[in-house]
Amino acid sequence: MIARYRTPLIALALAVAALFLWFTPPPEGASPVMMQAAALVVLAIGCWATMLVPEHLAALGFFLGAMVLHVGKPLVIFSGFASPAFWLVFGGLVIGAGVDRTGLGRRIARALVGRFRGGYFATVAGVVTVCLALGFLMPSTMSRLILLLPIVLALADRLGYRDGSRGRTGLVIATGFGSYLGPVAILPANVPNNVLLGAAQVFHGVQLQYFDWLMIHFPVLGLLKSALLVAVVWVLFRDTPTEPGTAAEDTERVYWSRDERRLAVLLAAALALWASDAVHGVSPAWISLGAGLICLMPAVGLVPPQAFRDKVPMNPLIYVAGILGVGALVADSGLGAALAEGVLSAIKLDPESPGRSFFVLSLLATGLGTVSTMPGVPAILTPIAGDMALASGLPIETVLMTFVVGFSTVFFPYQVPPLIVLLQLGNIPARAAAGTALLSAAATVVLLLPLNYLWWRVLGLLP
C-alpha cells in the first residue's frame, strides 16, 4: 500500500517544500531571488535523490523552471555545458562506445576474470580487480557495469552459482559496487569526480590534475577500499557452488582486429597524457574530448555515425550539465553564502585543529550524500569550499579532496543511480545491496578514514 502511493507522496512533499521556500520572505539583507533559487534547488535535488523522475528529466525541468521564472541568468543556468566536466563525460562516453563496439572491453574483461578462479574469495577478488582496472579505460560507471554484468553472470553459471543463490548475488553486487567505489580514485572514472573537476575550476580556478588525484586517493580509496569490498562480499555472500554448469567457455579471437589495435593504442596514449598532465598542463577534459574526437573521425572509424547515435547516450551529459547548473545557481543567487554561514556555524571549524577539520569535512560530505545523489555532493559543497578553507585553515585543494572521501562512501544504493540499474538487470534483492552498502560504509568510516588521514599527512596535504 505504501509503495503504491510512494511517488505521489514524494511529489507532494517536494512541491510543498518548494512552494514554502518560494513564498517565504528572504532573510534580512537577502534578495527574493535567493529563496526562489532555494525552491528550485530543493525540487531538482529532491527529484535526483528520490529518483522521482529520470535524472535527465529533472535536469531539463530545472533548466526550464529557472528560465521561465527568471530565477537566474542564462549564462549561470547553462554554465554546465561550458564546463570541462561536461566535455570530459562526453569524451568518456564516446571512448566507452568504442570499447564496447570493438569488443576490446569484453576481451580485456574476460581475460582478467578468467585468471581469478580458485574459490569464491578469488572469484570476487577477480571481479573487483577487473572493475578497478576498467576504471582506467572506461570513464563511466554505467558503461563498466553494463559491459561486465553479462560476463560475470556467465561466469557464475559456469562456476555453478545458480540464479537466486547467495554466491551469484554476491558476484553481481561485487560488479556493481566495484564499478563505483574503487574507480572514485581515478579522476575521469565517474560523474561525481567530473562534477567536482568542473565546479573546482568554475568557482575557485583550481584545475584538478589526473596524476595528483591518483596519488591522493588511489592507495586508500582505490586499492584498500576495493580490498575492503572483496572482504565484505565474501563475508556476506560466500557460498558453495552446485554442480558447475556445462556451458561452453567463451572463445576469443586469436588475433586482435584492426579496430581493437587502434583503440588500444589510442587508450594507451590517452592514459599517458592523463598521467602526465602535471607536466604538460592540459586538462583531462580536453584529453578525453580529443580521444573521443579521434574515435569519431570517419578515417579512423572506431565509432561510426550509427554507433554514435546508438551507443552514446545523452542522458548523462544533460545530468552533469544540470548538476553544475544547480551549483552555479547556488553560488550566484547568494544561497551558497547563506548555506556556508549556516554550515560553518554548525560544524565550527578551527584552524588550530586541522585533523578535526579533515574528519568533520569528510563526514559532512558523507552525510550530505545520504540525502542527495552522489553528484549532488560536489555540486552543493564546492561553491562554499572557499569559506570552509578560510574557516578551517586548510588549503582549498585539501578541502575539495575531502568531498571525494564523502561521495566515495555509499550507505544506501539509491545514492548511486547505476546501482539501482544493477538491482534490475541482475535481479538482485534490494536488501542484499543495502546490507553491502551499510557494512562497507561503516568499515570505511571506522578503518579507512583514519588511514586516509595518515596518508594525507604523509603527502603534506594536512599539517
C-alpha positions as CSV (number, residue, x, y, z in Angstrom):
1,M,0.0,0.0,0.0
2,I,2.8,2.4,0.9
3,A,4.7,1.6,-2.2
4,R,1.6,2.3,-4.3
5,Y,1.4,5.9,-3.0
6,R,5.2,6.5,-2.8
7,T,5.6,8.5,-6.0
8,P,2.6,10.9,-5.4
9,L,3.6,11.4,-1.8
10,I,7.2,12.3,-2.7
11,A,5.9,14.6,-5.4
12,L,3.5,16.3,-3.0
13,A,6.2,16.7,-0.3
14,L,8.7,18.3,-2.8
15,A,6.0,20.6,-4.1
16,V,5.0,21.8,-0.7
17,A,8.7,22.3,0.3
18,A,9.3,24.3,-2.9
19,L,6.2,26.4,-2.5
20,F,7.1,27.1,1.1
21,L,10.6,28.3,0.2
22,W,9.3,30.3,-2.8
23,F,6.9,32.4,-0.7
24,T,9.0,32.6,2.4
25,P,10.3,36.2,3.0
26,P,14.1,36.3,2.5
27,P,16.3,36.8,5.5
28,E,17.5,40.3,6.2
29,G,19.9,41.6,3.6
30,A,19.0,38.8,1.1
31,S,17.0,39.1,-2.2
32,P,13.8,37.2,-3.0
33,V,15.8,35.5,-5.8
34,M,17.7,33.6,-3.2
35,M,14.6,31.9,-1.8
36,Q,13.3,31.2,-5.3
37,A,16.7,29.6,-6.1
38,A,16.3,27.6,-2.9
39,A,12.9,26.3,-4.1
40,L,14.3,25.2,-7.5
41,V,17.3,23.6,-5.9
42,V,15.2,21.6,-3.5
43,L,13.0,20.4,-6.3
44,A,15.9,19.4,-8.5
45,I,18.0,17.7,-5.8
46,G,14.8,16.1,-4.3
47,C,14.0,14.6,-7.7
48,W,17.5,13.3,-8.1
49,A,17.7,11.9,-4.6
50,T,14.3,10.1,-4.7
51,M,14.6,9.2,-8.4
52,L,11.1,10.6,-8.8
53,V,11.8,11.1,-12.5
54,P,14.8,10.1,-14.6
55,E,17.9,12.2,-13.9
56,H,17.9,14.0,-17.2
57,L,14.3,15.0,-17.0
58,A,14.9,16.6,-13.6
59,A,17.8,18.5,-15.1
60,L,15.7,19.7,-18.1
61,G,12.9,20.7,-15.7
62,F,15.5,22.7,-13.7
63,F,16.6,24.5,-16.9
64,L,13.0,25.3,-17.9
65,G,11.9,26.4,-14.5
66,A,14.9,28.6,-13.9
67,M,14.5,30.4,-17.3
68,V,10.7,30.7,-17.4
69,L,10.6,32.0,-13.8
70,H,13.6,34.3,-14.3
71,V,15.5,32.9,-11.3
72,G,18.9,33.1,-12.8
73,K,20.8,34.4,-15.8
74,P,21.2,32.1,-18.8
75,L,25.0,32.1,-18.5
76,V,24.6,30.8,-15.0
77,I,21.8,28.3,-15.6
78,F,23.5,26.7,-18.6
79,S,27.1,27.1,-17.4
80,G,27.4,23.3,-17.0
81,F,27.5,23.0,-20.8
82,A,30.7,25.1,-20.9
83,S,32.3,23.2,-18.0
84,P,35.3,20.8,-18.6
85,A,33.3,18.2,-16.7
86,F,30.7,18.1,-19.4
87,W,33.3,17.5,-22.1
88,L,35.1,15.0,-20.0
89,V,32.0,13.0,-19.7
90,F,31.2,13.4,-23.5
91,G,34.7,12.1,-24.4
92,G,34.4,9.3,-21.9
93,L,31.1,8.2,-23.4
94,V,32.5,8.1,-26.9
95,I,35.5,6.2,-25.7
96,G,33.2,3.8,-23.9
97,A,31.2,3.3,-27.1
98,G,34.4,2.5,-28.9
99,V,35.5,0.0,-26.3
100,D,32.1,-1.7,-26.5
101,R,31.8,-1.7,-30.3
102,T,35.2,-3.0,-31.0
103,G,35.0,-5.8,-28.4
104,L,38.2,-4.6,-26.7
105,G,36.4,-4.2,-23.3
106,R,35.0,-7.7,-23.4
107,R,38.4,-9.2,-24.4
108,I,40.1,-7.4,-21.5
109,A,37.4,-8.3,-19.0
110,R,37.2,-12.0,-20.0
111,A,41.0,-12.3,-19.9
112,L,41.2,-10.8,-16.5
113,V,38.2,-12.5,-14.9
114,G,39.4,-15.9,-16.2
115,R,42.6,-15.5,-14.2
116,F,40.8,-15.4,-10.9
117,R,39.3,-18.9,-10.3
118,G,40.2,-20.7,-7.1
119,G,37.3,-20.4,-4.7
120,Y,34.7,-17.8,-4.0
121,F,37.1,-15.3,-2.5
122,A,39.4,-15.4,-5.5
123,T,36.5,-15.0,-7.9
124,V,35.1,-12.0,-6.1
125,A,38.6,-10.5,-6.0
126,G,38.9,-11.0,-9.7
127,V,35.7,-9.3,-10.4
128,V,36.5,-6.3,-8.3
129,T,40.0,-6.1,-9.8
130,V,38.6,-6.0,-13.3
131,C,36.1,-3.2,-12.2
132,L,39.1,-1.2,-10.9
133,A,41.2,-1.9,-14.0
134,L,38.4,-0.8,-16.3
135,G,38.1,2.4,-14.4
136,F,41.3,3.5,-16.2
137,L,39.8,2.6,-19.6
138,M,36.1,3.4,-19.4
139,P,35.2,6.8,-17.8
140,S,31.7,5.8,-16.9
141,T,30.3,3.7,-14.0
142,M,27.3,2.7,-16.0
143,S,29.3,1.6,-19.0
144,R,31.6,-0.6,-16.9
145,L,28.6,-2.2,-15.2
146,I,26.7,-2.9,-18.5
147,L,29.9,-4.3,-20.0
148,L,30.8,-6.6,-17.1
149,L,27.4,-7.8,-15.9
150,P,26.8,-10.3,-18.7
151,I,30.3,-11.6,-18.4
152,V,30.0,-12.1,-14.6
153,L,26.6,-13.8,-15.0
154,A,28.1,-16.2,-17.5
155,L,31.0,-16.9,-15.1
156,A,28.6,-17.5,-12.3
157,D,26.8,-20.1,-14.4
158,R,30.0,-21.9,-15.3
159,L,31.1,-22.0,-11.7
160,G,27.8,-23.4,-10.5
161,Y,26.2,-20.4,-8.8
162,R,22.6,-20.7,-9.9
163,D,20.0,-17.9,-10.2
164,G,19.0,-16.8,-6.8
165,S,22.0,-18.3,-5.0
166,R,24.0,-16.3,-2.4
167,G,27.1,-16.7,-4.5
168,R,25.6,-15.4,-7.6
169,T,24.1,-12.4,-5.8
170,G,27.5,-11.6,-4.3
171,L,29.2,-11.7,-7.7
172,V,26.6,-9.3,-9.2
173,I,26.9,-7.0,-6.2
174,A,30.7,-7.0,-6.4
175,T,30.3,-5.9,-10.1
176,G,28.1,-3.0,-9.2
177,F,29.9,-1.7,-6.2
178,G,33.3,-2.4,-7.7
179,S,32.4,-0.4,-10.7
180,Y,31.9,2.7,-8.5
181,L,33.8,2.5,-5.2
182,G,37.4,1.9,-6.3
183,P,37.2,3.9,-9.5
184,V,36.3,7.0,-7.5
185,A,40.1,7.2,-7.1
186,I,40.6,7.7,-10.8
187,L,39.7,11.2,-12.0
188,P,37.6,10.7,-15.2
189,A,36.0,7.4,-14.0
190,N,32.6,8.6,-12.8
191,V,30.1,11.5,-12.7
192,P,30.8,12.9,-9.2
193,N,34.6,13.2,-10.0
194,N,33.7,15.1,-13.2
195,V,31.3,17.4,-11.4
196,L,34.0,18.3,-8.8
197,L,36.5,18.8,-11.6
198,G,34.2,21.3,-13.4
199,A,33.0,23.0,-10.2
200,A,36.5,23.5,-8.8
201,Q,37.6,25.2,-11.9
202,V,34.5,27.4,-12.3
203,F,34.2,28.6,-8.7
204,H,37.8,28.6,-7.5
205,G,40.0,28.5,-10.5
206,V,41.5,25.2,-9.3
207,Q,42.4,22.7,-12.1
208,L,42.4,19.2,-10.7
209,Q,45.1,17.0,-12.2
210,Y,44.9,13.3,-13.1
211,F,48.2,12.2,-11.5
212,D,47.7,14.3,-8.3
213,W,44.2,12.8,-7.9
214,L,45.6,9.3,-8.3
215,M,48.3,9.9,-5.8
216,I,45.9,11.4,-3.2
217,H,43.1,8.8,-3.5
218,F,44.2,5.6,-5.1
219,P,46.2,4.0,-2.3
220,V,43.3,4.2,0.2
221,L,40.1,4.9,-1.7
222,G,41.2,2.8,-4.7
223,L,43.2,-0.2,-3.5
224,L,42.2,-0.6,0.1
225,K,38.6,0.2,-0.5
226,S,38.4,-2.4,-3.2
227,A,40.1,-4.9,-0.9
228,L,37.5,-4.0,1.8
229,L,34.7,-4.6,-0.7
230,V,36.0,-8.0,-1.5
231,A,36.1,-8.9,2.2
232,V,32.5,-7.6,2.7
233,V,31.1,-9.5,-0.2
234,W,32.9,-12.7,0.9
235,V,31.6,-12.4,4.4
236,L,28.0,-11.7,3.3
237,F,27.7,-14.0,0.3
238,R,30.3,-16.8,0.4
239,D,28.7,-19.9,-1.0
240,T,29.4,-23.4,-2.1
241,P,28.5,-23.9,-5.8
242,T,26.3,-26.6,-7.1
243,E,27.5,-28.8,-9.9
244,P,29.4,-26.5,-12.3
245,G,27.5,-25.6,-15.5
246,T,28.2,-27.2,-18.8
247,A,28.1,-24.1,-20.9
248,A,31.0,-23.8,-23.2
249,E,33.7,-21.4,-22.4
250,D,33.6,-18.1,-24.3
251,T,36.1,-18.3,-27.2
252,E,38.2,-15.3,-28.0
253,R,39.6,-14.4,-31.4
254,V,43.2,-15.5,-31.7
255,Y,44.1,-12.2,-33.5
256,W,43.0,-8.7,-32.5
257,S,41.0,-6.8,-35.0
258,R,42.3,-3.7,-36.6
259,D,39.9,-1.6,-34.6
260,E,40.9,-3.2,-31.3
261,R,44.5,-2.5,-32.0
262,R,43.8,1.1,-33.0
263,L,41.7,1.7,-29.9
264,A,44.2,0.1,-27.6
265,V,46.9,2.5,-28.9
266,L,44.6,5.4,-28.5
267,L,43.7,4.5,-24.9
268,A,47.4,4.0,-24.1
269,A,48.1,7.5,-25.4
270,A,45.2,9.0,-23.5
271,L,46.3,7.3,-20.3
272,A,49.8,8.5,-20.8
273,L,48.6,12.1,-21.3
274,W,46.2,11.9,-18.3
275,A,49.0,10.6,-16.1
276,S,51.4,13.3,-17.2
277,D,49.0,16.3,-17.0
278,A,51.1,17.9,-14.3
279,V,53.9,18.2,-16.9
280,H,52.0,19.4,-20.0
281,G,49.2,21.2,-18.2
282,V,46.4,20.1,-20.5
283,S,43.1,19.3,-18.6
284,P,41.9,15.7,-18.5
285,A,38.7,17.0,-20.0
286,W,40.4,18.1,-23.3
287,I,42.4,14.9,-23.5
288,S,39.1,13.0,-23.1
289,L,37.5,15.1,-25.8
290,G,40.4,14.7,-28.1
291,A,40.4,11.0,-27.8
292,G,36.6,10.9,-28.3
293,L,37.0,13.1,-31.4
294,I,39.6,10.7,-32.9
295,C,37.2,7.8,-32.3
296,L,34.5,9.7,-34.2
297,M,36.7,10.6,-37.3
298,P,35.5,8.8,-40.4
299,A,39.1,7.9,-41.3
300,V,39.5,6.1,-38.0
301,G,36.1,4.6,-37.8
302,L,36.2,3.4,-34.2
303,V,32.7,4.9,-33.5
304,P,30.9,5.4,-36.8
305,P,27.8,7.6,-37.0
306,Q,25.3,4.8,-36.4
307,A,27.3,3.6,-33.3
308,F,27.4,7.2,-32.1
309,R,23.7,7.5,-32.3
310,D,23.0,4.1,-30.7
311,K,25.8,3.8,-28.1
312,V,26.4,7.4,-26.9
313,P,23.6,8.3,-24.5
314,M,22.8,12.0,-24.0
315,N,21.2,11.4,-20.5
316,P,24.5,11.6,-18.5
317,L,25.5,14.7,-20.3
318,I,22.3,16.6,-19.5
319,Y,22.5,15.2,-15.9
320,V,26.0,16.6,-15.5
321,A,25.1,20.0,-17.0
322,G,22.0,20.2,-14.7
323,I,24.0,19.3,-11.6
324,L,26.6,22.0,-12.4
325,G,23.8,24.5,-13.3
326,V,22.3,23.9,-9.8
327,G,25.7,24.6,-8.2
328,A,26.2,27.7,-10.2
329,L,22.7,29.0,-9.2
330,V,23.5,28.2,-5.6
331,A,26.6,30.4,-5.8
332,D,25.2,33.2,-8.0
333,S,21.9,33.7,-6.1
334,G,23.6,34.2,-2.7
335,L,22.2,30.9,-1.5
336,G,25.7,29.5,-1.3
337,A,26.9,32.2,1.1
338,A,23.8,31.6,3.3
339,L,24.4,27.9,3.3
340,A,28.1,28.4,4.1
341,E,27.2,30.6,7.1
342,G,24.8,28.1,8.4
343,V,27.0,25.1,7.8
344,L,30.1,26.7,9.3
345,S,28.3,27.9,12.4
346,A,27.1,24.3,12.9
347,I,30.4,22.4,12.3
348,K,32.6,25.0,14.0
349,L,35.9,24.5,12.1
350,D,39.1,25.5,13.9
351,P,42.3,26.5,12.1
352,E,44.2,25.2,15.0
353,S,42.8,21.7,14.6
354,P,43.5,20.5,11.0
355,G,42.9,16.9,11.9
356,R,39.5,17.6,13.3
357,S,38.7,19.7,10.2
358,F,39.6,16.8,7.9
359,F,37.2,14.4,9.7
360,V,34.4,17.0,10.1
361,L,34.5,17.9,6.4
362,S,34.8,14.3,5.2
363,L,31.8,13.3,7.4
364,L,29.8,16.3,6.3
365,A,30.2,15.3,2.7
366,T,29.4,11.7,3.6
367,G,26.2,12.8,5.4
368,L,25.2,15.0,2.5
369,G,25.5,12.1,0.2
370,T,22.7,10.3,2.0
371,V,20.2,13.0,1.2
372,S,21.2,13.6,-2.4
373,T,22.7,11.5,-5.2
374,M,26.5,11.5,-5.2
375,P,27.0,14.1,-7.9
376,G,25.0,16.5,-5.7
377,V,27.8,16.4,-3.0
378,P,30.4,18.4,-5.1
379,A,27.7,20.5,-6.7
380,I,26.4,21.7,-3.4
381,L,29.6,21.9,-1.4
382,T,32.1,23.2,-4.0
383,P,30.6,26.7,-4.2
384,I,31.2,27.2,-0.4
385,A,34.5,25.4,-0.3
386,G,36.4,28.7,-0.1
387,D,34.6,29.7,3.1
388,M,35.4,26.3,4.5
389,A,39.0,26.7,3.6
390,L,39.2,30.1,5.4
391,A,37.4,28.7,8.5
392,S,39.5,25.5,8.7
393,G,42.8,27.0,7.7
394,L,43.3,24.2,5.2
395,P,44.3,24.8,1.6
396,I,41.3,24.9,-0.8
397,E,42.7,21.9,-2.6
398,T,42.6,19.8,0.6
399,V,39.0,20.9,1.3
400,L,37.9,19.9,-2.2
401,M,39.6,16.5,-1.7
402,T,37.6,15.8,1.5
403,F,34.5,15.9,-0.7
404,V,35.9,12.9,-2.6
405,V,36.1,11.0,0.7
406,G,32.4,11.8,1.2
407,F,31.0,10.7,-2.1
408,S,33.1,7.6,-2.2
409,T,31.2,6.3,0.9
410,V,27.9,4.8,-0.1
411,F,25.4,4.0,2.7
412,F,22.4,3.3,0.5
413,P,22.1,2.1,-3.1
414,Y,19.9,5.0,-4.2
415,Q,22.9,7.3,-3.7
416,V,24.5,5.9,-6.9
417,P,21.9,5.6,-9.8
418,P,23.9,2.8,-11.6
419,L,23.4,0.6,-8.5
420,I,19.6,0.9,-9.0
421,V,20.1,-0.3,-12.6
422,L,22.2,-3.2,-11.2
423,L,19.3,-4.3,-9.0
424,Q,17.0,-4.5,-12.0
425,L,19.4,-6.1,-14.5
426,G,20.9,-8.5,-12.1
427,N,17.7,-9.5,-10.4
428,I,19.2,-8.7,-7.0
429,P,17.1,-8.1,-3.9
430,A,17.4,-4.5,-2.6
431,R,18.1,-5.7,0.9
432,A,21.3,-7.5,-0.3
433,A,22.7,-4.4,-1.9
434,A,21.7,-2.3,1.1
435,G,23.4,-4.7,3.5
436,T,26.6,-4.5,1.4
437,A,26.4,-0.7,1.3
438,L,25.9,-0.3,5.0
439,L,28.6,-2.7,6.1
440,S,31.2,-1.3,3.6
441,A,30.4,2.3,4.6
442,A,30.7,1.6,8.3
443,A,34.0,-0.2,7.7
444,T,35.2,2.8,5.6
445,V,34.4,5.3,8.4
446,V,36.0,3.2,11.1
447,L,39.0,1.8,9.2
448,L,39.8,3.7,6.0
449,L,39.0,7.3,7.2
450,P,41.9,7.3,9.8
451,L,44.2,5.6,7.2
452,N,43.2,8.3,4.7
453,Y,44.1,11.0,7.3
454,L,47.6,9.4,7.8
455,W,48.2,9.1,4.1
456,W,47.3,12.8,3.6
457,R,49.7,13.7,6.4
458,V,52.5,11.8,4.5
459,L,51.7,13.7,1.3
460,G,51.7,17.0,3.1
461,L,48.0,17.8,2.4
462,L,47.4,18.1,6.1
463,P,49.8,19.9,8.6
